[in-house]
């Protein structure tokens, strides 16, 4: 079983956001407890498939 979660990252304090937001993808393998994480510029199925 692989659990995948996404989170929209906020801009840092004092940082002006140019362009698009960034998204954090985190995947946890339920059997081996391995963690996979990545930051991507879009929230698409291709970005989600890339973390595993």
mmCIF file as Biopython writes it, N, C-alpha, C and O atoms, coordinates in Angstrom:
data_model
#
loop_
_atom_site.group_PDB
_atom_site.id
_atom_site.type_symbol
_atom_site.label_atom_id
_atom_site.label_alt_id
_atom_site.label_comp_id
_atom_site.label_asym_id
_atom_site.label_entity_id
_atom_site.label_seq_id
_atom_site.pdbx_PDB_ins_code
_atom_site.Cartn_x
_atom_site.Cartn_y
_atom_site.Cartn_z
_atom_site.occupancy
_atom_site.B_iso_or_equiv
_atom_site.auth_seq_id
_atom_site.auth_asym_id
_atom_site.pdbx_PDB_model_num
ATOM 1   N N  . UNK A ? 1  ? 0.848  -1.171 0.000   1.0 0.0 1  A 1 
ATOM 2   C CA . UNK A ? 1  ? 0.000  0.000  0.000   1.0 0.0 1  A 1 
ATOM 3   C C  . UNK A ? 1  ? 0.898  1.240  0.000   1.0 0.0 1  A 1 
ATOM 4   O O  . UNK A ? 1  ? 1.870  1.308  0.752   1.0 0.0 1  A 1 
ATOM 5   N N  . UNK A ? 2  ? 0.574  2.196  -0.827  1.0 0.0 2  A 1 
ATOM 6   C CA . UNK A ? 2  ? 1.317  3.452  -0.924  1.0 0.0 2  A 1 
ATOM 7   C C  . UNK A ? 2  ? 0.356  4.595  -0.646  1.0 0.0 2  A 1 
ATOM 8   O O  . UNK A ? 2  ? -0.653 4.755  -1.332  1.0 0.0 2  A 1 
ATOM 9   N N  . UNK A ? 3  ? 0.677  5.385  0.363   1.0 0.0 3  A 1 
ATOM 10  C CA . UNK A ? 3  ? -0.143 6.546  0.706   1.0 0.0 3  A 1 
ATOM 11  C C  . UNK A ? 3  ? 0.534  7.795  0.149   1.0 0.0 3  A 1 
ATOM 12  O O  . UNK A ? 3  ? 1.702  8.057  0.438   1.0 0.0 3  A 1 
ATOM 13  N N  . UNK A ? 4  ? -0.205 8.565  -0.654  1.0 0.0 4  A 1 
ATOM 14  C CA . UNK A ? 4  ? 0.334  9.789  -1.259  1.0 0.0 4  A 1 
ATOM 15  C C  . UNK A ? 4  ? -0.490 10.972 -0.794  1.0 0.0 4  A 1 
ATOM 16  O O  . UNK A ? 4  ? -1.720 10.922 -0.789  1.0 0.0 4  A 1 
ATOM 17  N N  . UNK A ? 5  ? 0.198  12.043 -0.401  1.0 0.0 5  A 1 
ATOM 18  C CA . UNK A ? 5  ? -0.463 13.262 0.042   1.0 0.0 5  A 1 
ATOM 19  C C  . UNK A ? 5  ? 0.189  14.448 -0.653  1.0 0.0 5  A 1 
ATOM 20  O O  . UNK A ? 5  ? 1.384  14.421 -0.946  1.0 0.0 5  A 1 
ATOM 21  N N  . UNK A ? 6  ? -0.593 15.486 -0.917  1.0 0.0 6  A 1 
ATOM 22  C CA . UNK A ? 6  ? -0.078 16.695 -1.560  1.0 0.0 6  A 1 
ATOM 23  C C  . UNK A ? 6  ? -0.400 17.904 -0.684  1.0 0.0 6  A 1 
ATOM 24  O O  . UNK A ? 6  ? -1.380 17.916 0.061   1.0 0.0 6  A 1 
ATOM 25  N N  . UNK A ? 7  ? 0.453  18.914 -0.800  1.0 0.0 7  A 1 
ATOM 26  C CA . UNK A ? 7  ? 0.249  20.151 -0.046  1.0 0.0 7  A 1 
ATOM 27  C C  . UNK A ? 7  ? 0.747  21.310 -0.889  1.0 0.0 7  A 1 
ATOM 28  O O  . UNK A ? 7  ? 1.837  21.249 -1.458  1.0 0.0 7  A 1 
ATOM 29  N N  . UNK A ? 8  ? -0.045 22.359 -0.967  1.0 0.0 8  A 1 
ATOM 30  C CA . UNK A ? 8  ? 0.356  23.578 -1.661  1.0 0.0 8  A 1 
ATOM 31  C C  . UNK A ? 8  ? 1.257  24.371 -0.724  1.0 0.0 8  A 1 
ATOM 32  O O  . UNK A ? 8  ? 0.856  24.711 0.389   1.0 0.0 8  A 1 
ATOM 33  N N  . UNK A ? 9  ? 2.476  24.667 -1.176  1.0 0.0 9  A 1 
ATOM 34  C CA . UNK A ? 9  ? 3.428  25.366 -0.315  1.0 0.0 9  A 1 
ATOM 35  C C  . UNK A ? 9  ? 3.174  26.870 -0.337  1.0 0.0 9  A 1 
ATOM 36  O O  . UNK A ? 9  ? 3.043  27.454 -1.413  1.0 0.0 9  A 1 
ATOM 37  N N  . UNK A ? 10 ? 3.103  27.504 0.823   1.0 0.0 10 A 1 
ATOM 38  C CA . UNK A ? 10 ? 2.901  28.956 0.872   1.0 0.0 10 A 1 
ATOM 39  C C  . UNK A ? 10 ? 4.213  29.693 0.599   1.0 0.0 10 A 1 
ATOM 40  O O  . UNK A ? 10 ? 5.296  29.125 0.740   1.0 0.0 10 A 1 
ATOM 41  N N  . UNK A ? 11 ? 4.104  30.943 0.214   1.0 0.0 11 A 1 
ATOM 42  C CA . UNK A ? 11 ? 5.293  31.780 0.036   1.0 0.0 11 A 1 
ATOM 43  C C  . UNK A ? 11 ? 5.877  32.083 1.416   1.0 0.0 11 A 1 
ATOM 44  O O  . UNK A ? 11 ? 5.141  32.195 2.397   1.0 0.0 11 A 1 
ATOM 45  N N  . UNK A ? 12 ? 7.190  32.212 1.486   1.0 0.0 12 A 1 
ATOM 46  C CA . UNK A ? 12 ? 7.845  32.536 2.740   1.0 0.0 12 A 1 
ATOM 47  C C  . UNK A ? 12 ? 7.560  33.982 3.128   1.0 0.0 12 A 1 
ATOM 48  O O  . UNK A ? 12 ? 7.212  34.795 2.271   1.0 0.0 12 A 1 
ATOM 49  N N  . UNK A ? 13 ? 7.702  34.306 4.399   1.0 0.0 13 A 1 
ATOM 50  C CA . UNK A ? 13 ? 7.462  35.662 4.887   1.0 0.0 13 A 1 
ATOM 51  C C  . UNK A ? 13 ? 8.422  36.634 4.200   1.0 0.0 13 A 1 
ATOM 52  O O  . UNK A ? 13 ? 9.635  36.421 4.205   1.0 0.0 13 A 1 
ATOM 53  N N  . UNK A ? 14 ? 7.884  37.690 3.614   1.0 0.0 14 A 1 
ATOM 54  C CA . UNK A ? 14 ? 8.688  38.688 2.928   1.0 0.0 14 A 1 
ATOM 55  C C  . UNK A ? 14 ? 9.049  38.320 1.504   1.0 0.0 14 A 1 
ATOM 56  O O  . UNK A ? 14 ? 9.706  39.102 0.817   1.0 0.0 14 A 1 
ATOM 57  N N  . UNK A ? 15 ? 8.640  37.156 1.047   1.0 0.0 15 A 1 
ATOM 58  C CA . UNK A ? 15 ? 8.956  36.710 -0.308  1.0 0.0 15 A 1 
ATOM 59  C C  . UNK A ? 15 ? 7.809  37.069 -1.244  1.0 0.0 15 A 1 
ATOM 60  O O  . UNK A ? 15 ? 6.642  36.820 -0.939  1.0 0.0 15 A 1 
ATOM 61  N N  . UNK A ? 16 ? 8.151  37.649 -2.373  1.0 0.0 16 A 1 
ATOM 62  C CA . UNK A ? 16 ? 7.145  37.954 -3.391  1.0 0.0 16 A 1 
ATOM 63  C C  . UNK A ? 16 ? 7.047  36.757 -4.323  1.0 0.0 16 A 1 
ATOM 64  O O  . UNK A ? 16 ? 8.049  36.302 -4.876  1.0 0.0 16 A 1 
ATOM 65  N N  . UNK A ? 17 ? 5.842  36.256 -4.489  1.0 0.0 17 A 1 
ATOM 66  C CA . UNK A ? 17 ? 5.632  35.065 -5.304  1.0 0.0 17 A 1 
ATOM 67  C C  . UNK A ? 17 ? 5.479  35.473 -6.768  1.0 0.0 17 A 1 
ATOM 68  O O  . UNK A ? 17 ? 4.525  36.159 -7.134  1.0 0.0 17 A 1 
ATOM 69  N N  . UNK A ? 18 ? 6.418  35.048 -7.590  1.0 0.0 18 A 1 
ATOM 70  C CA . UNK A ? 18 ? 6.337  35.264 -9.026  1.0 0.0 18 A 1 
ATOM 71  C C  . UNK A ? 18 ? 5.970  33.951 -9.692  1.0 0.0 18 A 1 
ATOM 72  O O  . UNK A ? 18 ? 6.551  32.909 -9.389  1.0 0.0 18 A 1 
ATOM 73  N N  . UNK A ? 19 ? 5.025  34.003 -10.581 1.0 0.0 19 A 1 
ATOM 74  C CA . UNK A ? 19 ? 4.655  32.783 -11.294 1.0 0.0 19 A 1 
ATOM 75  C C  . UNK A ? 19 ? 3.721  31.905 -10.499 1.0 0.0 19 A 1 
ATOM 76  O O  . UNK A ? 19 ? 2.886  32.384 -9.732  1.0 0.0 19 A 1 
ATOM 77  N N  . UNK A ? 20 ? 3.874  30.616 -10.695 1.0 0.0 20 A 1 
ATOM 78  C CA . UNK A ? 20 ? 2.955  29.647 -10.119 1.0 0.0 20 A 1 
ATOM 79  C C  . UNK A ? 20 ? 3.413  29.164 -8.749  1.0 0.0 20 A 1 
ATOM 80  O O  . UNK A ? 20 ? 4.571  29.322 -8.365  1.0 0.0 20 A 1 
ATOM 81  N N  . UNK A ? 21 ? 2.477  28.576 -8.031  1.0 0.0 21 A 1 
ATOM 82  C CA . UNK A ? 21 ? 2.773  27.999 -6.719  1.0 0.0 21 A 1 
ATOM 83  C C  . UNK A ? 21 ? 3.521  26.683 -6.902  1.0 0.0 21 A 1 
ATOM 84  O O  . UNK A ? 21 ? 3.554  26.119 -7.996  1.0 0.0 21 A 1 
ATOM 85  N N  . UNK A ? 22 ? 4.117  26.205 -5.819  1.0 0.0 22 A 1 
ATOM 86  C CA . UNK A ? 22 ? 4.798  24.924 -5.824  1.0 0.0 22 A 1 
ATOM 87  C C  . UNK A ? 22 ? 4.043  23.968 -4.914  1.0 0.0 22 A 1 
ATOM 88  O O  . UNK A ? 22 ? 3.398  24.382 -3.950  1.0 0.0 22 A 1 
ATOM 89  N N  . UNK A ? 23 ? 4.133  22.689 -5.235  1.0 0.0 23 A 1 
ATOM 90  C CA . UNK A ? 23 ? 3.396  21.668 -4.504  1.0 0.0 23 A 1 
ATOM 91  C C  . UNK A ? 23 ? 4.358  20.624 -3.955  1.0 0.0 23 A 1 
ATOM 92  O O  . UNK A ? 23 ? 5.295  20.211 -4.638  1.0 0.0 23 A 1 
ATOM 93  N N  . UNK A ? 24 ? 4.119  20.199 -2.710  1.0 0.0 24 A 1 
ATOM 94  C CA . UNK A ? 24 ? 4.891  19.149 -2.070  1.0 0.0 24 A 1 
ATOM 95  C C  . UNK A ? 24 ? 4.110  17.847 -2.203  1.0 0.0 24 A 1 
ATOM 96  O O  . UNK A ? 24 ? 2.941  17.772 -1.825  1.0 0.0 24 A 1 
ATOM 97  N N  . UNK A ? 25 ? 4.763  16.829 -2.740  1.0 0.0 25 A 1 
ATOM 98  C CA . UNK A ? 25 ? 4.185  15.496 -2.841  1.0 0.0 25 A 1 
ATOM 99  C C  . UNK A ? 25 ? 4.967  14.589 -1.895  1.0 0.0 25 A 1 
ATOM 100 O O  . UNK A ? 25 ? 6.198  14.573 -1.921  1.0 0.0 25 A 1 
ATOM 101 N N  . UNK A ? 26 ? 4.249  13.833 -1.058  1.0 0.0 26 A 1 
ATOM 102 C CA . UNK A ? 26 ? 4.879  12.904 -0.128  1.0 0.0 26 A 1 
ATOM 103 C C  . UNK A ? 26 ? 4.205  11.550 -0.305  1.0 0.0 26 A 1 
ATOM 104 O O  . UNK A ? 26 ? 2.978  11.446 -0.292  1.0 0.0 26 A 1 
ATOM 105 N N  . UNK A ? 27 ? 5.023  10.515 -0.470  1.0 0.0 27 A 1 
ATOM 106 C CA . UNK A ? 27 ? 4.517  9.152  -0.582  1.0 0.0 27 A 1 
ATOM 107 C C  . UNK A ? 27 ? 5.171  8.279  0.476   1.0 0.0 27 A 1 
ATOM 108 O O  . UNK A ? 27 ? 6.385  8.347  0.669   1.0 0.0 27 A 1 
ATOM 109 N N  . UNK A ? 28 ? 4.375  7.452  1.172   1.0 0.0 28 A 1 
ATOM 110 C CA . UNK A ? 28 ? 4.890  6.552  2.200   1.0 0.0 28 A 1 
ATOM 111 C C  . UNK A ? 28 ? 4.467  5.129  1.849   1.0 0.0 28 A 1 
ATOM 112 O O  . UNK A ? 28 ? 3.283  4.838  1.679   1.0 0.0 28 A 1 
ATOM 113 N N  . UNK A ? 29 ? 5.468  4.248  1.744   1.0 0.0 29 A 1 
ATOM 114 C CA . UNK A ? 29 ? 5.205  2.841  1.485   1.0 0.0 29 A 1 
ATOM 115 C C  . UNK A ? 29 ? 4.780  2.185  2.795   1.0 0.0 29 A 1 
ATOM 116 O O  . UNK A ? 29 ? 5.509  2.244  3.785   1.0 0.0 29 A 1 
ATOM 117 N N  . UNK A ? 30 ? 3.614  1.567  2.805   1.0 0.0 30 A 1 
ATOM 118 C CA . UNK A ? 30 ? 3.071  0.986  4.026   1.0 0.0 30 A 1 
ATOM 119 C C  . UNK A ? 30 ? 3.815  -0.239 4.520   1.0 0.0 30 A 1 
ATOM 120 O O  . UNK A ? 30 ? 3.772  -0.538 5.714   1.0 0.0 30 A 1 
ATOM 121 N N  . UNK A ? 31 ? 4.501  -0.961 3.633   1.0 0.0 31 A 1 
ATOM 122 C CA . UNK A ? 31 ? 5.207  -2.171 4.055   1.0 0.0 31 A 1 
ATOM 123 C C  . UNK A ? 31 ? 6.612  -1.861 4.570   1.0 0.0 31 A 1 
ATOM 124 O O  . UNK A ? 31 ? 6.972  -2.257 5.678   1.0 0.0 31 A 1 
ATOM 125 N N  . UNK A ? 32 ? 7.400  -1.155 3.769   1.0 0.0 32 A 1 
ATOM 126 C CA . UNK A ? 32 ? 8.797  -0.904 4.147   1.0 0.0 32 A 1 
ATOM 127 C C  . UNK A ? 32 ? 8.993  0.401  4.910   1.0 0.0 32 A 1 
ATOM 128 O O  . UNK A ? 32 ? 10.083 0.653  5.423   1.0 0.0 32 A 1 
ATOM 129 N N  . UNK A ? 33 ? 7.962  1.231  4.995   1.0 0.0 33 A 1 
ATOM 130 C CA . UNK A ? 33 ? 8.005  2.529  5.673   1.0 0.0 33 A 1 
ATOM 131 C C  . UNK A ? 33 ? 8.991  3.499  5.016   1.0 0.0 33 A 1 
ATOM 132 O O  . UNK A ? 33 ? 9.512  4.402  5.670   1.0 0.0 33 A 1 
ATOM 133 N N  . UNK A ? 34 ? 9.240  3.305  3.724   1.0 0.0 34 A 1 
ATOM 134 C CA . UNK A ? 34 ? 10.103 4.239  2.998   1.0 0.0 34 A 1 
ATOM 135 C C  . UNK A ? 34 ? 9.311  5.489  2.650   1.0 0.0 34 A 1 
ATOM 136 O O  . UNK A ? 34 ? 8.115  5.428  2.365   1.0 0.0 34 A 1 
ATOM 137 N N  . UNK A ? 35 ? 9.996  6.616  2.679   1.0 0.0 35 A 1 
ATOM 138 C CA . UNK A ? 35 ? 9.382  7.907  2.408   1.0 0.0 35 A 1 
ATOM 139 C C  . UNK A ? 35 ? 9.928  8.451  1.098   1.0 0.0 35 A 1 
ATOM 140 O O  . UNK A ? 35 ? 11.139 8.452  0.874   1.0 0.0 35 A 1 
ATOM 141 N N  . UNK A ? 36 ? 9.042  8.909  0.244   1.0 0.0 36 A 1 
ATOM 142 C CA . UNK A ? 36 ? 9.410  9.550  -1.013  1.0 0.0 36 A 1 
ATOM 143 C C  . UNK A ? 36 ? 8.804  10.944 -1.005  1.0 0.0 36 A 1 
ATOM 144 O O  . UNK A ? 36 ? 7.625  11.103 -0.692  1.0 0.0 36 A 1 
ATOM 145 N N  . UNK A ? 37 ? 9.599  11.958 -1.345  1.0 0.0 37 A 1 
ATOM 146 C CA . UNK A ? 37 ? 9.100  13.331 -1.335  1.0 0.0 37 A 1 
ATOM 147 C C  . UNK A ? 37 ? 9.694  14.098 -2.498  1.0 0.0 37 A 1 
ATOM 148 O O  . UNK A ? 37 ? 10.807 13.821 -2.946  1.0 0.0 37 A 1 
ATOM 149 N N  . UNK A ? 38 ? 8.923  15.078 -2.984  1.0 0.0 38 A 1 
ATOM 150 C CA . UNK A ? 38 ? 9.402  15.924 -4.056  1.0 0.0 38 A 1 
ATOM 151 C C  . UNK A ? 38 ? 8.584  17.193 -4.130  1.0 0.0 38 A 1 
ATOM 152 O O  . UNK A ? 38 ? 7.415  17.212 -3.743  1.0 0.0 38 A 1 
ATOM 153 N N  . UNK A ? 39 ? 9.202  18.263 -4.630  1.0 0.0 39 A 1 
ATOM 154 C CA . UNK A ? 39 ? 8.520  19.538 -4.829  1.0 0.0 39 A 1 
ATOM 155 C C  . UNK A ? 39 ? 8.411  19.773 -6.323  1.0 0.0 39 A 1 
ATOM 156 O O  . UNK A ? 39 ? 9.409  19.728 -7.043  1.0 0.0 39 A 1 
ATOM 157 N N  . UNK A ? 40 ? 7.200  20.023 -6.784  1.0 0.0 40 A 1 
ATOM 158 C CA . UNK A ? 40 ? 6.928  20.171 -8.210  1.0 0.0 40 A 1 
ATOM 159 C C  . UNK A ? 40 ? 6.143  21.451 -8.478  1.0 0.0 40 A 1 
ATOM 160 O O  . UNK A ? 40 ? 5.449  21.945 -7.590  1.0 0.0 40 A 1 
ATOM 161 N N  . UNK A ? 41 ? 6.244  21.996 -9.697  1.0 0.0 41 A 1 
ATOM 162 C CA . UNK A ? 41 ? 5.570  23.252 -10.013 1.0 0.0 41 A 1 
ATOM 163 C C  . UNK A ? 41 ? 4.081  23.108 -10.322 1.0 0.0 41 A 1 
ATOM 164 O O  . UNK A ? 41 ? 3.375  24.112 -10.419 1.0 0.0 41 A 1 
ATOM 165 N N  . UNK A ? 42 ? 3.596  21.884 -10.476 1.0 0.0 42 A 1 
ATOM 166 C CA . UNK A ? 42 ? 2.178  21.705 -10.784 1.0 0.0 42 A 1 
ATOM 167 C C  . UNK A ? 42 ? 1.621  20.512 -10.015 1.0 0.0 42 A 1 
ATOM 168 O O  . UNK A ? 42 ? 2.367  19.663 -9.528  1.0 0.0 42 A 1 
ATOM 169 N N  . UNK A ? 43 ? 0.312  20.467 -9.918  1.0 0.0 43 A 1 
ATOM 170 C CA . UNK A ? 43 ? -0.369 19.395 -9.201  1.0 0.0 43 A 1 
ATOM 171 C C  . UNK A ? 43 ? -1.062 18.515 -10.240 1.0 0.0 43 A 1 
ATOM 172 O O  . UNK A ? 43 ? -2.286 18.535 -10.375 1.0 0.0 43 A 1 
ATOM 173 N N  . UNK A ? 44 ? -0.263 17.749 -10.963 1.0 0.0 44 A 1 
ATOM 174 C CA . UNK A ? 44 ? -0.808 16.915 -12.026 1.0 0.0 44 A 1 
ATOM 175 C C  . UNK A ? 44 ? -0.533 15.444 -11.735 1.0 0.0 44 A 1 
ATOM 176 O O  . UNK A ? 44 ? 0.247  15.115 -10.842 1.0 0.0 44 A 1 
ATOM 177 N N  . UNK A ? 45 ? -1.168 14.577 -12.482 1.0 0.0 45 A 1 
ATOM 178 C CA . UNK A ? 45 ? -0.949 13.159 -12.297 1.0 0.0 45 A 1 
ATOM 179 C C  . UNK A ? 45 ? 0.470  12.751 -12.693 1.0 0.0 45 A 1 
ATOM 180 O O  . UNK A ? 45 ? 0.982  11.749 -12.193 1.0 0.0 45 A 1 
ATOM 181 N N  . UNK A ? 46 ? 1.104  13.501 -13.571 1.0 0.0 46 A 1 
ATOM 182 C CA . UNK A ? 46 ? 2.468  13.192 -13.969 1.0 0.0 46 A 1 
ATOM 183 C C  . UNK A ? 46 ? 3.448  13.509 -12.845 1.0 0.0 46 A 1 
ATOM 184 O O  . UNK A ? 46 ? 4.409  12.768 -12.639 1.0 0.0 46 A 1 
ATOM 185 N N  . UNK A ? 47 ? 3.220  14.592 -12.121 1.0 0.0 47 A 1 
ATOM 186 C CA . UNK A ? 47 ? 4.063  14.931 -10.967 1.0 0.0 47 A 1 
ATOM 187 C C  . UNK A ? 47 ? 3.880  13.893 -9.857  1.0 0.0 47 A 1 
ATOM 188 O O  . UNK A ? 47 ? 4.850  13.506 -9.205  1.0 0.0 47 A 1 
ATOM 189 N N  . UNK A ? 48 ? 2.659  13.449 -9.644  1.0 0.0 48 A 1 
ATOM 190 C CA . UNK A ? 48 ? 2.388  12.463 -8.607  1.0 0.0 48 A 1 
ATOM 191 C C  . UNK A ? 48 ? 3.012  11.123 -8.954  1.0 0.0 48 A 1 
ATOM 192 O O  . UNK A ? 48 ? 3.520  10.441 -8.064  1.0 0.0 48 A 1 
ATOM 193 N N  . UNK A ? 49 ? 2.990  10.728 -10.213 1.0 0.0 49 A 1 
ATOM 194 C CA . UNK A ? 49 ? 3.563  9.442  -10.622 1.0 0.0 49 A 1 
ATOM 195 C C  . UNK A ? 49 ? 5.080  9.475  -10.548 1.0 0.0 49 A 1 
ATOM 196 O O  . UNK A ? 49 ? 5.706  8.420  -10.448 1.0 0.0 49 A 1 
ATOM 197 N N  . UNK A ? 50 ? 5.690  10.652 -10.595 1.0 0.0 50 A 1 
ATOM 198 C CA . UNK A ? 50 ? 7.143  10.780 -10.596 1.0 0.0 50 A 1 
ATOM 199 C C  . UNK A ? 50 ? 7.760  10.520 -9.227  1.0 0.0 50 A 1 
ATOM 200 O O  . UNK A ? 50 ? 8.948  10.206 -9.163  1.0 0.0 50 A 1 
ATOM 201 N N  . UNK A ? 51 ? 7.015  10.633 -8.131  1.0 0.0 51 A 1 
ATOM 202 C CA . UNK A ? 51 ? 7.611  10.479 -6.800  1.0 0.0 51 A 1 
ATOM 203 C C  . UNK A ? 51 ? 7.826  9.021  -6.430  1.0 0.0 51 A 1 
ATOM 204 O O  . UNK A ? 51 ? 8.653  8.737  -5.563  1.0 0.0 51 A 1 
ATOM 205 N N  . UNK A ? 52 ? 7.112  8.080  -7.054  1.0 0.0 52 A 1 
ATOM 206 C CA . UNK A ? 52 ? 7.247  6.690  -6.633  1.0 0.0 52 A 1 
ATOM 207 C C  . UNK A ? 52 ? 8.228  5.913  -7.447  1.0 0.0 52 A 1 
ATOM 208 O O  . UNK A ? 52 ? 8.437  4.726  -7.196  1.0 0.0 52 A 1 
#
